[in-house]
Structures are given as structure tokens and as C-alpha cells.
């Protein structure tokens, strides 16, 4: 697992040092993800955290709570209005430096939402967020979409950090057109025999950039 500590000079320049950038790109290509530490102003995270934790209480009173797969896994959008819109969250120069190097020019943020793991005994079913554009090739294509996870609390295995399966973004058998993104028990058993999942600790203020096929 590649974790990069961003320096003050990198923040001032708005881009990673060449060696850091290459490490990040290689990690996404090979493992499917990378963590950038100290990417976002902690004061911005604190303001988002205060509002979003309050929003959880309101969301749970809805007649149709937007759970993902199972109760306790909440789909929660950040507040889309001032004073909760921050450039280093929405258009972080350091994140864009990495994602542009992975995806190329013309990239855009197409989706701004979040997942909140509430205290519960239920684990989400193993799934991919997206499959291959062209499945069943001898080798997977480069990434065409990435997810930038911005935890507003320290994400740990104890409180439900995202489980990652390094290298599985290169599995060419999954298609973007698959009707069901969940893996069958048989496929999951094969995956567990070949790969070892992990739940990284990602402190608030850090970001996890991952290939959407992971």
C-alpha cells in the first residue's frame, strides 16, 4: 500500500514532486489505489464533519432512508451550498495533478456524494463500482474513471473504512454492462484464494484515490 506524505512545498506549488507523482500513478496502475496524506485543510474537514453528522440525524427520520445494499450503509451527499464548498475538497490541485496523470486531459468531477457507515453488524456484499469498458481482453485498459474518497473522520477498520482488493481492477472478466455489480459467492471464494483484501486507515484530511474498477 502506497501512502504519500505531502509537503508544504507541494502544497505551495499545487502539484506533487515528480517522484511523488510517479509513485502515485504507479500505485493506481498496479494496486488500484493510493493515499495522499495532508491533502485538505483540517478546518474545512471540521466544518463539513459538523454539518454532515447533524444531517445524518435528519436523514434517518426519512420514510425511505437511502441505504446502500444493507441497513447501516448510508448514501449521504455533502451539503452543496456555501459555506460548505471548498476548493481543496472539490477541485484539489494535488488530487487533480494525480488524476490528470492517470486519466489525461479533459477530466471532470462527475459525481459528488458519500457513503456513511453507521454502527451495524452488516457488511456490504463484495462488489465492484464499475467493470471494464472492453471486457475479456488479454490485459485491462488504463483507468477511465477514479473515485476520490475524502473521509471527514479518521477512517479505520474499526469504524468501517472501505475494504480494498489490490490489483482486482485488472480483472478483465467484469464488464461495465454487467447488470449486477455484486460478486457471486463462487467468484468471491476465488478472489479470496488469489488476493488479500485490506482496510486502510485514512485520517481525516487525507484522500484515497482509487480506480473505479477496484
N, C-alpha and C positions, 0 to 999 in steps of 0.2 A: 504494500500500500504506500503510495507516494503522497507525502504531505509537505507542502512548501510554506515556509515562514516568510511572509512578505516584509520587505524592509522599508524604512522611511524614504529612502531614495527611490524605490519603486513606486511608492505612493505619490511622491512629488512629481515623478516623470509620467505617471499614468500608464506605465507599462512595465512588464517584467524584464529582468535582466535576460539576455539571450540564453544563458544556460538554464535559467529557471523556466523560461518559455518552452525550451526544447524538452525539458523534463516533464512539464505538464502535458504537452502534446503527445509525447511518447506514452505516458501513463494512460491517457484516454484511449489511444490507439490499441495498446496492448492489454491493459487491465479493464478498461472501460470507464475509468473514473480517476479523479484527482481531488485533493483537498487543498484549498488555499486558506491559510490562517491570517487573521487580522486584516480581512478584506474590507470590512464595513465598520463605520463609526459606531462604537458601542452605544452612544446616546440615541442614535437613530433606531437601533435594535430595541433599546429600552422603551422608547415611545411606542413602537409597533407592538411590543410584547404586552404592555399595559392595556392597550386598546383591544388587541386580539383575544387576550384572556377574558376580558369583560364580554366580548362578543360571543365567546363560547357559551356563556350562561344564557344569552338571548337565543342562540341557535337551538339549544337543547329544549327550548319551550315550543318550538315549531311543531305543527301536526305531522309534518313529513321531514324528519331530520335527515340531512344529506350524508348518510353513512356510505362508505366505500366498502363493498363486499360484505362486511360484517359490522354489527354494532360495536361502537367504541373507536372506529376509524373514521374520523370526520373530515369531509371535504369542506375546507374553510377558505374563503377568499380574503386577502388582506383588504383593509379599507382603501377604496380607490379615490380618495379625496384628500385635499390638504387638511391638516399638516402632516399627513402620513405618507406622502410621496417623496421619496429621497432618490437623488441621482445615483448614489453609491449602492442602492438596492436595485433600482430599475435599469440603470444604464452604467453599471460599474465599469470603469475604464480597464481595470486589471482583468476582470472577467471577460470583457469584450476582446481584450488582447489575446486571451487563450482561445475563446470560441471562434474568433476570426481565423486564427491559425489552423484550427481544426476544420471549420466549415467553409472558409473562403469569404470573399467579399459579398455584400448584399444580405448579410444575416439580419434577423429581426427577432424581437421578443413577441411571440405569437400567443402566449398564454400566461396569465398572472393569477395564480391560485396557490393553494397549500393543502397539506394533509396534517391533521392534528390527531395524534394518538392519545386517546383518553385512557385512564386506568381501566383495564379489562383483561379477561383471560383468553381472548380470542386473537389468534394470529391471522393476518390476511393470507389467502391462498397464494401459493407461489405463482408469479405471473411476470410477463414482460410488458413494459409500457407500449412497446411497438415492435413490429417484426422487420424483416428485410424488405427493401423495395424490390429486389430481384432475388427471390429465394432459390435455394438449391444450386447456387454457383459453387465452384471449387473453393473459392475464397470470398469472404464477406467484403462488400464495398466499404469505403471510408464512411465515417459517420455522416448522416444527413440531418440529424436533429439531436440536440443535447438538452438536458434538464439542469438547471442551476438551483440547487436546494439551499435555502437561506434559513437556518434554524434560528428561532427567536429565543430559545432556551438551549442550554447545553444538551445536545442530543447524545445519548449514551445507550448501550444495550439494555440498561435497567429501565429506561423510560421510553424505549421504543424507537431507537434510531433505525433508519432504513437498512434492511438486510441486503447485502450486495453479493453477487456471484461473479468474481473476477473472470474475465475472458469470455463470458457467455454471450456477449454482444456479437461475437464472431460466429455464433451458431447460425448456419445458413438455412436450417430447416424451418425456421419461424418466418411467416410472411406477414407483411403489413395488412394483408387482406384476410388474415385468419379471423373467423367470426368470434372466437373465444381466446382472450389473451392469457387465460389460466393454463397452467401445465397439468397434464393428466398425471395421476399417481405413478404410472409406469415411467413417464418421461422424468418426473421428479426423482424417482429412485435412481435412474441412470445418471442424472445430473449430480446427485449426492455421491455417487461412486466415482465421478470424474473430477468434481470441483468441491472446494471447501468454502462455504459462504462465511461472511464476516459481517458484524455490525460495528461500524467505526464509531468512535467518539469524535463528534464535531462540535466544538464550542460555539456558542453564540458569537456572532461577528466573523466567523469563518464561513466558507461556502464549499459545497460539494458539487463539482461539475461532473456529470455522468452522461454517457452515451444512452440515448433513449431506448436502445435495444437491449440494454443490460437487464 
